[in-house]
Amino acid sequence: MILFLLLFFLLQSFVLFCCLAAGNDPVSQAISDEEQIEYIKNWMKKHGQ
């Protein structure tokens, strides 16, 4: 039972590390920011504000 819990937490830590590493470079962050700004502009146009 303890082995399964240890394995589970190790896998969770690995996934968390991969997620943090994937979004950590400035170029991908800039692209993400631009996409969010474009989405907000389109939403504002569509909803008339």
Secondary structure by P-SEA (a helix, b strand, c coil): caaaaaaaaaaaaaaaaaaaaaaccaaaaaaaaaaaaaaaaaaaaaacc
